[in-house]
């Protein structure tokens, strides 16, 4: 029984290698370029996401609004009862 020897034909092998190599390298290059253009797509500032920035601004605005209400009470002298009362006061 004679073994038949398989011969590689460079006409099919070389283009196949080139095609596979270009697909592999092309796919990696595209992902690398996307990463280089924006390595942290979910981060909007130096260290915070958009949601974290919105949460911080909401807490800040809420705190400022409550402090304004307290300051208005001080200005209008509504922060404590009058001292003109004849009864003792805890203030």
HTML snippet that shows the backbone in 3Dmol.js (N, CA, C, O; Angstrom):
<script src="https://3Dmol.org/build/3Dmol-min.js"></script>
<div id="view" style="width:600px;height:400px;position:relative"></div>
<script>
const pdb = `
ATOM      1  N   UNK A   1       0.827  -1.162   0.000  1.00  0.00           N
ATOM      2  CA  UNK A   1       0.000   0.000   0.000  1.00  0.00           C
ATOM      3  C   UNK A   1       0.884   1.242   0.000  1.00  0.00           C
ATOM      4  O   UNK A   1       1.750   1.427   0.855  1.00  0.00           O
ATOM      5  N   UNK A   2       0.643   2.028  -0.930  1.00  0.00           N
ATOM      6  CA  UNK A   2       1.455   3.241  -1.071  1.00  0.00           C
ATOM      7  C   UNK A   2       0.722   4.425  -0.447  1.00  0.00           C
ATOM      8  O   UNK A   2      -0.475   4.623  -0.655  1.00  0.00           O
ATOM      9  N   UNK A   3       1.459   5.185   0.303  1.00  0.00           N
ATOM     10  CA  UNK A   3       0.882   6.405   0.895  1.00  0.00           C
ATOM     11  C   UNK A   3       0.950   7.525  -0.118  1.00  0.00           C
ATOM     12  O   UNK A   3       1.967   7.774  -0.765  1.00  0.00           O
ATOM     13  N   UNK A   4      -0.126   8.150  -0.214  1.00  0.00           N
ATOM     14  CA  UNK A   4      -0.172   9.267  -1.135  1.00  0.00           C
ATOM     15  C   UNK A   4       0.284  10.526  -0.402  1.00  0.00           C
ATOM     16  O   UNK A   4      -0.195  10.824   0.692  1.00  0.00           O
ATOM     17  N   UNK A   5       1.131  11.199  -0.960  1.00  0.00           N
ATOM     18  CA  UNK A   5       1.697  12.392  -0.342  1.00  0.00           C
ATOM     19  C   UNK A   5       0.834  13.609  -0.671  1.00  0.00           C
ATOM     20  O   UNK A   5       0.516  13.869  -1.832  1.00  0.00           O
ATOM     21  N   UNK A   6       0.459  14.355   0.389  1.00  0.00           N
ATOM     22  CA  UNK A   6      -0.342  15.557   0.174  1.00  0.00           C
ATOM     23  C   UNK A   6       0.583  16.714  -0.162  1.00  0.00           C
ATOM     24  O   UNK A   6       1.577  16.960   0.521  1.00  0.00           O
ATOM     25  N   UNK A   7       0.248  17.390  -1.188  1.00  0.00           N
ATOM     26  CA  UNK A   7       1.069  18.545  -1.565  1.00  0.00           C
ATOM     27  C   UNK A   7       0.269  19.816  -1.310  1.00  0.00           C
ATOM     28  O   UNK A   7      -0.912  19.911  -1.646  1.00  0.00           O
ATOM     29  N   UNK A   8       0.936  20.776  -0.715  1.00  0.00           N
ATOM     30  CA  UNK A   8       0.312  22.066  -0.462  1.00  0.00           C
ATOM     31  C   UNK A   8       0.495  22.939  -1.681  1.00  0.00           C
ATOM     32  O   UNK A   8       1.585  23.049  -2.242  1.00  0.00           O
ATOM     33  N   UNK A   9      -0.574  23.540  -2.065  1.00  0.00           N
ATOM     34  CA  UNK A   9      -0.488  24.434  -3.211  1.00  0.00           C
ATOM     35  C   UNK A   9      -0.439  25.865  -2.689  1.00  0.00           C
ATOM     36  O   UNK A   9      -1.392  26.330  -2.063  1.00  0.00           O
ATOM     37  N   UNK A  10       0.634  26.545  -2.934  1.00  0.00           N
ATOM     38  CA  UNK A  10       0.786  27.912  -2.422  1.00  0.00           C
ATOM     39  C   UNK A  10      -0.267  28.871  -2.957  1.00  0.00           C
ATOM     40  O   UNK A  10      -0.479  29.945  -2.395  1.00  0.00           O
ATOM     41  N   UNK A  11      -0.916  28.487  -4.029  1.00  0.00           N
ATOM     42  CA  UNK A  11      -1.934  29.370  -4.590  1.00  0.00           C
ATOM     43  C   UNK A  11      -3.098  29.548  -3.600  1.00  0.00           C
ATOM     44  O   UNK A  11      -3.706  30.617  -3.561  1.00  0.00           O
ATOM     45  N   UNK A  12      -3.415  28.524  -2.805  1.00  0.00           N
ATOM     46  CA  UNK A  12      -4.516  28.603  -1.857  1.00  0.00           C
ATOM     47  C   UNK A  12      -4.057  28.899  -0.430  1.00  0.00           C
ATOM     48  O   UNK A  12      -4.777  29.533   0.341  1.00  0.00           O
ATOM     49  N   UNK A  13      -2.866  28.440  -0.089  1.00  0.00           N
ATOM     50  CA  UNK A  13      -2.384  28.567   1.285  1.00  0.00           C
ATOM     51  C   UNK A  13      -1.991  29.999   1.608  1.00  0.00           C
ATOM     52  O   UNK A  13      -2.388  30.518   2.651  1.00  0.00           O
ATOM     53  N   UNK A  14      -1.247  30.633   0.771  1.00  0.00           N
ATOM     54  CA  UNK A  14      -0.746  31.989   1.038  1.00  0.00           C
ATOM     55  C   UNK A  14      -1.899  32.994   1.152  1.00  0.00           C
ATOM     56  O   UNK A  14      -1.918  33.772   2.105  1.00  0.00           O
ATOM     57  N   UNK A  15      -2.868  33.009   0.214  1.00  0.00           N
ATOM     58  CA  UNK A  15      -3.985  33.961   0.396  1.00  0.00           C
ATOM     59  C   UNK A  15      -4.814  33.672   1.651  1.00  0.00           C
ATOM     60  O   UNK A  15      -5.335  34.597   2.274  1.00  0.00           O
ATOM     61  N   UNK A  16      -4.939  32.402   2.022  1.00  0.00           N
ATOM     62  CA  UNK A  16      -5.685  32.074   3.234  1.00  0.00           C
ATOM     63  C   UNK A  16      -4.975  32.614   4.465  1.00  0.00           C
ATOM     64  O   UNK A  16      -5.622  33.166   5.355  1.00  0.00           O
ATOM     65  N   UNK A  17      -3.676  32.466   4.532  1.00  0.00           N
ATOM     66  CA  UNK A  17      -2.899  32.983   5.665  1.00  0.00           C
ATOM     67  C   UNK A  17      -2.989  34.500   5.726  1.00  0.00           C
ATOM     68  O   UNK A  17      -3.160  35.072   6.802  1.00  0.00           O
ATOM     69  N   UNK A  18      -2.876  35.145   4.587  1.00  0.00           N
ATOM     70  CA  UNK A  18      -2.960  36.607   4.538  1.00  0.00           C
ATOM     71  C   UNK A  18      -4.354  37.073   4.983  1.00  0.00           C
ATOM     72  O   UNK A  18      -4.469  38.050   5.722  1.00  0.00           O
ATOM     73  N   UNK A  19      -5.395  36.392   4.545  1.00  0.00           N
ATOM     74  CA  UNK A  19      -6.760  36.782   4.912  1.00  0.00           C
ATOM     75  C   UNK A  19      -6.997  36.623   6.400  1.00  0.00           C
ATOM     76  O   UNK A  19      -7.547  37.521   7.037  1.00  0.00           O
ATOM     77  N   UNK A  20      -6.593  35.499   6.963  1.00  0.00           N
ATOM     78  CA  UNK A  20      -6.783  35.263   8.397  1.00  0.00           C
ATOM     79  C   UNK A  20      -5.966  36.262   9.210  1.00  0.00           C
ATOM     80  O   UNK A  20      -6.456  36.811  10.197  1.00  0.00           O
ATOM     81  N   UNK A  21      -4.747  36.493   8.807  1.00  0.00           N
ATOM     82  CA  UNK A  21      -3.887  37.446   9.520  1.00  0.00           C
ATOM     83  C   UNK A  21      -4.440  38.857   9.490  1.00  0.00           C
ATOM     84  O   UNK A  21      -4.392  39.559  10.500  1.00  0.00           O
ATOM     85  N   UNK A  22      -4.963  39.285   8.351  1.00  0.00           N
ATOM     86  CA  UNK A  22      -5.505  40.642   8.265  1.00  0.00           C
ATOM     87  C   UNK A  22      -6.777  40.785   9.089  1.00  0.00           C
ATOM     88  O   UNK A  22      -7.015  41.843   9.672  1.00  0.00           O
ATOM     89  N   UNK A  23      -7.607  39.730   9.150  1.00  0.00           N
ATOM     90  CA  UNK A  23      -8.807  39.793   9.985  1.00  0.00           C
ATOM     91  C   UNK A  23      -8.454  39.880  11.456  1.00  0.00           C
ATOM     92  O   UNK A  23      -9.051  40.656  12.201  1.00  0.00           O
ATOM     93  N   UNK A  24      -7.487  39.085  11.871  1.00  0.00           N
ATOM     94  CA  UNK A  24      -7.092  39.091  13.282  1.00  0.00           C
ATOM     95  C   UNK A  24      -6.461  40.429  13.658  1.00  0.00           C
ATOM     96  O   UNK A  24      -6.822  41.027  14.671  1.00  0.00           O
ATOM     97  N   UNK A  25      -5.535  40.889  12.855  1.00  0.00           N
ATOM     98  CA  UNK A  25      -4.866  42.152  13.175  1.00  0.00           C
ATOM     99  C   UNK A  25      -5.786  43.343  12.987  1.00  0.00           C
ATOM    100  O   UNK A  25      -5.712  44.305  13.750  1.00  0.00           O
ATOM    101  N   UNK A  26      -6.639  43.296  11.996  1.00  0.00           N
ATOM    102  CA  UNK A  26      -7.577  44.393  11.768  1.00  0.00           C
ATOM    103  C   UNK A  26      -8.570  44.532  12.897  1.00  0.00           C
ATOM    104  O   UNK A  26      -8.882  45.648  13.311  1.00  0.00           O
ATOM    105  N   UNK A  27      -9.076  43.416  13.407  1.00  0.00           N
ATOM    106  CA  UNK A  27     -10.017  43.457  14.522  1.00  0.00           C
ATOM    107  C   UNK A  27      -9.380  44.000  15.780  1.00  0.00           C
ATOM    108  O   UNK A  27     -10.003  44.794  16.486  1.00  0.00           O
ATOM    109  N   UNK A  28      -8.174  43.605  16.078  1.00  0.00           N
ATOM    110  CA  UNK A  28      -7.476  44.079  17.276  1.00  0.00           C
ATOM    111  C   UNK A  28      -7.116  45.549  17.139  1.00  0.00           C
ATOM    112  O   UNK A  28      -7.187  46.300  18.111  1.00  0.00           O
ATOM    113  N   UNK A  29      -6.736  45.960  15.952  1.00  0.00           N
ATOM    114  CA  UNK A  29      -6.349  47.363  15.753  1.00  0.00           C
ATOM    115  C   UNK A  29      -7.561  48.268  15.942  1.00  0.00           C
ATOM    116  O   UNK A  29      -7.431  49.362  16.493  1.00  0.00           O
ATOM    117  N   UNK A  30      -8.730  47.835  15.500  1.00  0.00           N
ATOM    118  CA  UNK A  30      -9.923  48.654  15.646  1.00  0.00           C
ATOM    119  C   UNK A  30     -10.280  48.812  17.120  1.00  0.00           C
ATOM    120  O   UNK A  30     -10.608  49.917  17.553  1.00  0.00           O
ATOM    121  N   UNK A  31     -10.225  47.740  17.898  1.00  0.00           N
ATOM    122  CA  UNK A  31     -10.525  47.827  19.328  1.00  0.00           C
ATOM    123  C   UNK A  31      -9.482  48.664  20.050  1.00  0.00           C
ATOM    124  O   UNK A  31      -9.811  49.430  20.956  1.00  0.00           O
ATOM    125  N   UNK A  32      -8.238  48.519  19.653  1.00  0.00           N
ATOM    126  CA  UNK A  32      -7.178  49.312  20.283  1.00  0.00           C
ATOM    127  C   UNK A  32      -7.372  50.794  19.982  1.00  0.00           C
ATOM    128  O   UNK A  32      -7.157  51.635  20.855  1.00  0.00           O
ATOM    129  N   UNK A  33      -7.771  51.119  18.771  1.00  0.00           N
ATOM    130  CA  UNK A  33      -8.005  52.516  18.413  1.00  0.00           C
ATOM    131  C   UNK A  33      -9.193  53.075  19.177  1.00  0.00           C
ATOM    132  O   UNK A  33      -9.159  54.224  19.618  1.00  0.00           O
ATOM    133  N   UNK A  34     -10.239  52.281  19.339  1.00  0.00           N
ATOM    134  CA  UNK A  34     -11.384  52.733  20.120  1.00  0.00           C
ATOM    135  C   UNK A  34     -10.987  52.970  21.575  1.00  0.00           C
ATOM    136  O   UNK A  34     -11.423  53.948  22.184  1.00  0.00           O
ATOM    137  N   UNK A  35     -10.179  52.099  22.127  1.00  0.00           N
ATOM    138  CA  UNK A  35      -9.729  52.270  23.510  1.00  0.00           C
ATOM    139  C   UNK A  35      -8.857  53.507  23.645  1.00  0.00           C
ATOM    140  O   UNK A  35      -8.984  54.257  24.613  1.00  0.00           O
ATOM    141  N   UNK A  36      -7.976  53.721  22.685  1.00  0.00           N
ATOM    142  CA  UNK A  36      -7.099  54.893  22.759  1.00  0.00           C
ATOM    143  C   UNK A  36      -7.883  56.194  22.627  1.00  0.00           C
ATOM    144  O   UNK A  36      -7.517  57.196  23.241  1.00  0.00           O
ATOM    145  N   UNK A  37      -8.946  56.195  21.841  1.00  0.00           N
ATOM    146  CA  UNK A  37      -9.704  57.426  21.658  1.00  0.00           C
ATOM    147  C   UNK A  37     -10.515  57.786  22.900  1.00  0.00           C
ATOM    148  O   UNK A  37     -10.736  58.968  23.165  1.00  0.00           O
ATOM    149  N   UNK A  38     -10.967  56.775  23.677  1.00  0.00           N
ATOM    150  CA  UNK A  38     -11.740  57.037  24.895  1.00  0.00           C
ATOM    151  C   UNK A  38     -11.571  55.854  25.843  1.00  0.00           C
ATOM    152  O   UNK A  38     -12.407  54.951  25.842  1.00  0.00           O
ATOM    153  N   UNK A  39     -10.511  55.837  26.652  1.00  0.00           N
ATOM    154  CA  UNK A  39     -10.258  54.681  27.513  1.00  0.00           C
ATOM    155  C   UNK A  39     -11.277  54.497  28.632  1.00  0.00           C
ATOM    156  O   UNK A  39     -11.425  53.388  29.146  1.00  0.00           O
ATOM    157  N   UNK A  40     -11.976  55.544  29.017  1.00  0.00           N
ATOM    158  CA  UNK A  40     -12.999  55.431  30.062  1.00  0.00           C
ATOM    159  C   UNK A  40     -14.299  56.055  29.552  1.00  0.00           C
ATOM    160  O   UNK A  40     -14.605  57.196  29.898  1.00  0.00           O
ATOM    161  N   UNK A  41     -15.060  55.337  28.742  1.00  0.00           N
ATOM    162  CA  UNK A  41     -16.254  55.945  28.137  1.00  0.00           C
ATOM    163  C   UNK A  41     -17.353  56.276  29.136  1.00  0.00           C
ATOM    164  O   UNK A  41     -18.172  57.155  28.869  1.00  0.00           O
ATOM    165  N   UNK A  42     -17.392  55.601  30.276  1.00  0.00           N
ATOM    166  CA  UNK A  42     -18.469  55.856  31.226  1.00  0.00           C
ATOM    167  C   UNK A  42     -18.144  56.994  32.191  1.00  0.00           C
ATOM    168  O   UNK A  42     -19.034  57.445  32.913  1.00  0.00           O
ATOM    169  N   UNK A  43     -16.911  57.469  32.229  1.00  0.00           N
ATOM    170  CA  UNK A  43     -16.492  58.532  33.146  1.00  0.00           C
ATOM    171  C   UNK A  43     -16.632  59.883  32.442  1.00  0.00           C
ATOM    172  O   UNK A  43     -16.116  60.065  31.339  1.00  0.00           O
ATOM    173  N   UNK A  44     -17.334  60.836  33.083  1.00  0.00           N
ATOM    174  CA  UNK A  44     -17.521  62.161  32.500  1.00  0.00           C
ATOM    175  C   UNK A  44     -16.542  63.193  33.053  1.00  0.00           C
ATOM    176  O   UNK A  44     -16.161  64.129  32.349  1.00  0.00           O
ATOM    177  N   UNK A  45     -16.140  63.028  34.293  1.00  0.00           N
ATOM    178  CA  UNK A  45     -15.156  63.952  34.864  1.00  0.00           C
ATOM    179  C   UNK A  45     -13.879  63.159  35.133  1.00  0.00           C
ATOM    180  O   UNK A  45     -13.668  62.096  34.548  1.00  0.00           O
ATOM    181  N   UNK A  46     -13.041  63.669  36.005  1.00  0.00           N
ATOM    182  CA  UNK A  46     -11.785  62.976  36.281  1.00  0.00           C
ATOM    183  C   UNK A  46     -12.022  61.619  36.913  1.00  0.00           C
ATOM    184  O   UNK A  46     -11.312  60.660  36.615  1.00  0.00           O
ATOM    185  N   UNK A  47     -13.034  61.531  37.797  1.00  0.00           N
ATOM    186  CA  UNK A  47     -13.232  60.269  38.507  1.00  0.00           C
ATOM    187  C   UNK A  47     -14.691  59.902  38.732  1.00  0.00           C
ATOM    188  O   UNK A  47     -14.964  58.963  39.481  1.00  0.00           O
ATOM    189  N   UNK A  48     -15.646  60.605  38.113  1.00  0.00           N
ATOM    190  CA  UNK A  48     -17.056  60.347  38.392  1.00  0.00           C
ATOM    191  C   UNK A  48     -17.838  60.089  37.111  1.00  0.00           C
ATOM    192  O   UNK A  48     -17.561  60.665  36.059  1.00  0.00           O
ATOM    193  N   UNK A  49     -18.822  59.206  37.234  1.00  0.00           N
ATOM    194  CA  UNK A  49     -19.721  58.949  36.117  1.00  0.00           C
ATOM    195  C   UNK A  49     -20.789  60.039  36.067  1.00  0.00           C
ATOM    196  O   UNK A  49     -20.894  60.866  36.973  1.00  0.00           O
ATOM    197  N   UNK A  50     -21.570  60.024  35.006  1.00  0.00           N
ATOM    198  CA  UNK A  50     -22.627  61.026  34.846  1.00  0.00           C
ATOM    199  C   UNK A  50     -23.641  60.935  35.990  1.00  0.00           C
ATOM    200  O   UNK A  50     -24.097  61.959  36.498  1.00  0.00           O
ATOM    201  N   UNK A  51     -23.991  59.717  36.395  1.00  0.00           N
ATOM    202  CA  UNK A  51     -24.954  59.554  37.480  1.00  0.00           C
ATOM    203  C   UNK A  51     -24.407  60.072  38.805  1.00  0.00           C
ATOM    204  O   UNK A  51     -25.146  60.679  39.580  1.00  0.00           O
ATOM    205  N   UNK A  52     -23.129  59.842  39.075  1.00  0.00           N
ATOM    206  CA  UNK A  52     -22.525  60.334  40.318  1.00  0.00           C
ATOM    207  C   UNK A  52     -22.489  61.854  40.342  1.00  0.00           C
ATOM    208  O   UNK A  52     -22.698  62.462  41.392  1.00  0.00           O
ATOM    209  N   UNK A  53     -22.227  62.469  39.207  1.00  0.00           N
ATOM    210  CA  UNK A  53     -22.231  63.929  39.132  1.00  0.00           C
ATOM    211  C   UNK A  53     -23.633  64.462  39.383  1.00  0.00           C
ATOM    212  O   UNK A  53     -23.808  65.421  40.134  1.00  0.00           O
ATOM    213  N   UNK A  54     -24.642  63.840  38.753  1.00  0.00           N
ATOM    214  CA  UNK A  54     -26.026  64.267  38.974  1.00  0.00           C
ATOM    215  C   UNK A  54     -26.434  64.103  40.432  1.00  0.00           C
ATOM    216  O   UNK A  54     -27.103  64.977  40.983  1.00  0.00           O
ATOM    217  N   UNK A  55     -26.043  63.000  41.069  1.00  0.00           N
ATOM    218  CA  UNK A  55     -26.368  62.787  42.486  1.00  0.00           C
ATOM    219  C   UNK A  55     -25.731  63.850  43.365  1.00  0.00           C
ATOM    220  O   UNK A  55     -26.374  64.374  44.275  1.00  0.00           O
ATOM    221  N   UNK A  56     -24.472  64.170  43.100  1.00  0.00           N
ATOM    222  CA  UNK A  56     -23.784  65.191  43.893  1.00  0.00           C
ATOM    223  C   UNK A  56     -24.456  66.546  43.731  1.00  0.00           C
ATOM    224  O   UNK A  56     -24.636  67.264  44.715  1.00  0.00           O
ATOM    225  N   UNK A  57     -24.831  66.910  42.500  1.00  0.00           N
ATOM    226  CA  UNK A  57     -25.495  68.189  42.268  1.00  0.00           C
ATOM    227  C   UNK A  57     -26.869  68.235  42.935  1.00  0.00           C
ATOM    228  O   UNK A  57     -27.270  69.280  43.447  1.00  0.00           O
ATOM    229  N   UNK A  58     -27.589  67.122  42.935  1.00  0.00           N
ATOM    230  CA  UNK A  58     -28.897  67.073  43.583  1.00  0.00           C
ATOM    231  C   UNK A  58     -28.761  67.283  45.088  1.00  0.00           C
ATOM    232  O   UNK A  58     -29.528  68.044  45.676  1.00  0.00           O
ATOM    233  N   UNK A  59     -27.807  66.625  45.707  1.00  0.00           N
ATOM    234  CA  UNK A  59     -27.599  66.786  47.152  1.00  0.00           C
ATOM    235  C   UNK A  59     -27.163  68.221  47.462  1.00  0.00           C
ATOM    236  O   UNK A  59     -27.621  68.806  48.443  1.00  0.00           O
ATOM    237  N   UNK A  60     -26.297  68.782  46.650  1.00  0.00           N
ATOM    238  CA  UNK A  60     -25.826  70.149  46.870  1.00  0.00           C
ATOM    239  C   UNK A  60     -26.972  71.147  46.749  1.00  0.00           C
ATOM    240  O   UNK A  60     -27.115  72.031  47.594  1.00  0.00           O
ATOM    241  N   UNK A  61     -27.789  71.014  45.707  1.00  0.00           N
ATOM    242  CA  UNK A  61     -28.918  71.938  45.522  1.00  0.00           C
ATOM    243  C   UNK A  61     -29.942  71.791  46.648  1.00  0.00           C
ATOM    244  O   UNK A  61     -30.500  72.787  47.108  1.00  0.00           O
ATOM    245  N   UNK A  62     -30.192  70.571  47.090  1.00  0.00           N
ATOM    246  CA  UNK A  62     -31.130  70.355  48.188  1.00  0.00           C
ATOM    247  C   UNK A  62     -30.622  70.990  49.477  1.00  0.00           C
ATOM    248  O   UNK A  62     -31.387  71.629  50.199  1.00  0.00           O
ATOM    249  N   UNK A  63     -29.342  70.817  49.768  1.00  0.00           N
ATOM    250  CA  UNK A  63     -28.745  71.407  50.965  1.00  0.00           C
ATOM    251  C   UNK A  63     -28.789  72.928  50.901  1.00  0.00           C
ATOM    252  O   UNK A  63     -29.102  73.587  51.892  1.00  0.00           O
ATOM    253  N   UNK A  64     -28.476  73.486  49.733  1.00  0.00           N
ATOM    254  CA  UNK A  64     -28.520  74.941  49.581  1.00  0.00           C
ATOM    255  C   UNK A  64     -29.928  75.479  49.758  1.00  0.00           C
ATOM    256  O   UNK A  64     -30.109  76.526  50.380  1.00  0.00           O
ATOM    257  N   UNK A  65     -30.929  74.789  49.229  1.00  0.00           N
ATOM    258  CA  UNK A  65     -32.313  75.256  49.376  1.00  0.00           C
ATOM    259  C   UNK A  65     -32.743  75.225  50.842  1.00  0.00           C
ATOM    260  O   UNK A  65     -33.426  76.140  51.301  1.00  0.00           O
ATOM    261  N   UNK A  66     -32.352  74.181  51.586  1.00  0.00           N
ATOM    262  CA  UNK A  66     -32.707  74.121  53.005  1.00  0.00           C
ATOM    263  C   UNK A  66     -31.993  75.214  53.792  1.00  0.00           C
ATOM    264  O   UNK A  66     -32.573  75.779  54.720  1.00  0.00           O
ATOM    265  N   UNK A  67     -30.757  75.519  53.443  1.00  0.00           N
ATOM    266  CA  UNK A  67     -30.032  76.581  54.147  1.00  0.00           C
ATOM    267  C   UNK A  67     -30.624  77.955  53.837  1.00  0.00           C
ATOM    268  O   UNK A  67     -30.647  78.830  54.702  1.00  0.00           O
ATOM    269  N   UNK A  68     -31.104  78.147  52.601  1.00  0.00           N
ATOM    270  CA  UNK A  68     -31.750  79.418  52.264  1.00  0.00           C
ATOM    271  C   UNK A  68     -33.014  79.593  53.093  1.00  0.00           C
ATOM    272  O   UNK A  68     -33.283  80.685  53.593  1.00  0.00           O
ATOM    273  N   UNK A  69     -33.799  78.515  53.244  1.00  0.00           N
ATOM    274  CA  UNK A  69     -35.004  78.608  54.076  1.00  0.00           C
ATOM    275  C   UNK A  69     -34.648  78.961  55.519  1.00  0.00           C
ATOM    276  O   UNK A  69     -35.340  79.768  56.140  1.00  0.00           O
ATOM    277  N   UNK A  70     -33.592  78.378  56.057  1.00  0.00           N
ATOM    278  CA  UNK A  70     -33.163  78.705  57.419  1.00  0.00           C
ATOM    279  C   UNK A  70     -32.716  80.159  57.499  1.00  0.00           C
ATOM    280  O   UNK A  70     -33.048  80.851  58.461  1.00  0.00           O
ATOM    281  N   UNK A  71     -31.970  80.633  56.508  1.00  0.00           N
ATOM    282  CA  UNK A  71     -31.496  82.017  56.515  1.00  0.00           C
ATOM    283  C   UNK A  71     -32.657  83.005  56.415  1.00  0.00           C
ATOM    284  O   UNK A  71     -32.630  84.060  57.048  1.00  0.00           O
ATOM    285  N   UNK A  72     -33.675  82.665  55.623  1.00  0.00           N
ATOM    286  CA  UNK A  72     -34.859  83.536  55.534  1.00  0.00           C
ATOM    287  C   UNK A  72     -35.536  83.621  56.902  1.00  0.00           C
ATOM    288  O   UNK A  72     -35.987  84.693  57.304  1.00  0.00           O
ATOM    289  N   UNK A  73     -35.607  82.509  57.608  1.00  0.00           N
ATOM    290  CA  UNK A  73     -36.159  82.532  58.966  1.00  0.00           C
ATOM    291  C   UNK A  73     -35.360  83.428  59.885  1.00  0.00           C
ATOM    292  O   UNK A  73     -35.946  84.131  60.707  1.00  0.00           O
ATOM    293  N   UNK A  74     -34.027  83.428  59.774  1.00  0.00           N
ATOM    294  CA  UNK A  74     -33.191  84.318  60.591  1.00  0.00           C
ATOM    295  C   UNK A  74     -33.451  85.780  60.243  1.00  0.00           C
ATOM    296  O   UNK A  74     -33.581  86.620  61.133  1.00  0.00           O
ATOM    297  N   UNK A  75     -33.527  86.083  58.950  1.00  0.00           N
ATOM    298  CA  UNK A  75     -33.705  87.475  58.520  1.00  0.00           C
ATOM    299  C   UNK A  75     -35.056  88.004  58.975  1.00  0.00           C
ATOM    300  O   UNK A  75     -35.152  89.144  59.432  1.00  0.00           O
ATOM    301  N   UNK A  76     -36.100  87.193  58.857  1.00  0.00           N
ATOM    302  CA  UNK A  76     -37.439  87.636  59.255  1.00  0.00           C
ATOM    303  C   UNK A  76     -37.689  87.455  60.747  1.00  0.00           C
ATOM    304  O   UNK A  76     -38.788  87.719  61.233  1.00  0.00           O
ATOM    305  N   UNK A  77     -36.676  87.009  61.467  1.00  0.00           N
ATOM    306  CA  UNK A  77     -36.728  86.784  62.904  1.00  0.00           C
ATOM    307  C   UNK A  77     -37.839  85.803  63.283  1.00  0.00           C
ATOM    308  O   UNK A  77     -38.565  86.002  64.258  1.00  0.00           O
ATOM    309  N   UNK A  78     -37.949  84.753  62.493  1.00  0.00           N
ATOM    310  CA  UNK A  78     -38.922  83.710  62.768  1.00  0.00           C
ATOM    311  C   UNK A  78     -38.258  82.457  63.315  1.00  0.00           C
ATOM    312  O   UNK A  78     -38.885  81.401  63.401  1.00  0.00           O
ATOM    313  N   UNK A  79     -37.009  82.575  63.679  1.00  0.00           N
ATOM    314  CA  UNK A  79     -36.267  81.399  64.128  1.00  0.00           C
ATOM    315  C   UNK A  79     -36.497  81.086  65.607  1.00  0.00           C
ATOM    316  O   UNK A  79     -36.168  79.988  66.056  1.00  0.00           O
ATOM    317  N   UNK A  80     -37.052  82.024  66.371  1.00  0.00           N
ATOM    318  CA  UNK A  80     -37.335  81.787  67.787  1.00  0.00           C
ATOM    319  C   UNK A  80     -38.478  82.700  68.223  1.00  0.00           C
ATOM    320  O   UNK A  80     -38.774  83.688  67.550  1.00  0.00           O
ATOM    321  N   UNK A  81     -39.115  82.381  69.333  1.00  0.00           N
ATOM    322  CA  UNK A  81     -40.218  83.233  69.791  1.00  0.00           C
ATOM    323  C   UNK A  81     -39.720  84.600  70.285  1.00  0.00           C
ATOM    324  O   UNK A  81     -38.537  84.796  70.563  1.00  0.00           O
ATOM    325  N   UNK A  82     -40.623  85.484  70.375  1.00  0.00           N
ATOM    326  CA  UNK A  82     -40.295  86.834  70.822  1.00  0.00           C
ATOM    327  C   UNK A  82     -39.847  86.817  72.285  1.00  0.00           C
ATOM    328  O   UNK A  82     -40.299  85.981  73.067  1.00  0.00           O
ATOM    329  N   UNK A  83     -38.970  87.729  72.646  1.00  0.00           N
ATOM    330  CA  UNK A  83     -38.508  87.824  74.034  1.00  0.00           C
ATOM    331  C   UNK A  83     -39.394  88.760  74.852  1.00  0.00           C
ATOM    332  O   UNK A  83     -39.133  89.002  76.030  1.00  0.00           O
ATOM    333  N   UNK A  84     -40.429  89.276  74.226  1.00  0.00           N
ATOM    334  CA  UNK A  84     -41.321  90.192  74.911  1.00  0.00           C
ATOM    335  C   UNK A  84     -42.422  89.469  75.688  1.00  0.00           C
ATOM    336  O   UNK A  84     -43.251  90.117  76.327  1.00  0.00           O
ATOM    337  N   UNK A  85     -42.441  88.173  75.642  1.00  0.00           N
ATOM    338  CA  UNK A  85     -43.480  87.433  76.343  1.00  0.00           C
ATOM    339  C   UNK A  85     -43.297  87.501  77.845  1.00  0.00           C
ATOM    340  O   UNK A  85     -42.162  87.538  78.320  1.00  0.00           O
ATOM    341  N   UNK A  86     -44.360  87.519  78.593  1.00  0.00           N
ATOM    342  CA  UNK A  86     -44.211  87.571  80.045  1.00  0.00           C
ATOM    343  C   UNK A  86     -43.902  86.213  80.646  1.00  0.00           C
ATOM    344  O   UNK A  86     -43.514  86.125  81.811  1.00  0.00           O
ATOM    345  N   UNK A  87     -44.072  85.150  79.863  1.00  0.00           N
ATOM    346  CA  UNK A  87     -43.819  83.811  80.365  1.00  0.00           C
ATOM    347  C   UNK A  87     -42.385  83.393  80.054  1.00  0.00           C
ATOM    348  O   UNK A  87     -41.825  83.813  79.041  1.00  0.00           O
ATOM    349  N   UNK A  88     -41.791  82.576  80.910  1.00  0.00           N
ATOM    350  CA  UNK A  88     -40.420  82.123  80.628  1.00  0.00           C
ATOM    351  C   UNK A  88     -40.380  81.260  79.367  1.00  0.00           C
ATOM    352  O   UNK A  88     -41.304  80.504  79.064  1.00  0.00           O
ATOM    353  N   UNK A  89     -39.305  81.403  78.673  1.00  0.00           N
ATOM    354  CA  UNK A  89     -39.125  80.646  77.424  1.00  0.00           C
ATOM    355  C   UNK A  89     -37.820  79.877  77.493  1.00  0.00           C
ATOM    356  O   UNK A  89     -36.881  80.270  78.186  1.00  0.00           O
ATOM    357  N   UNK A  90     -37.782  78.800  76.778  1.00  0.00           N
ATOM    358  CA  UNK A  90     -36.569  77.992  76.739  1.00  0.00           C
ATOM    359  C   UNK A  90     -35.478  78.574  75.864  1.00  0.00           C
ATOM    360  O   UNK A  90     -34.370  78.043  75.795  1.00  0.00           O
ATOM    361  N   UNK A  91     -35.795  79.646  75.210  1.00  0.00           N
ATOM    362  CA  UNK A  91     -34.808  80.261  74.327  1.00  0.00           C
ATOM    363  C   UNK A  91     -33.988  81.178  75.138  1.00  0.00           C
ATOM    364  O   UNK A  91     -33.078  81.820  74.613  1.00  0.00           O
TER     365      UNK A  91
END
`;
const viewer = $3Dmol.createViewer("view");
viewer.addModel(pdb, "pdb");
viewer.setStyle({}, {cartoon: {color: "spectrum"}});
viewer.zoomTo();
viewer.render();
</script>
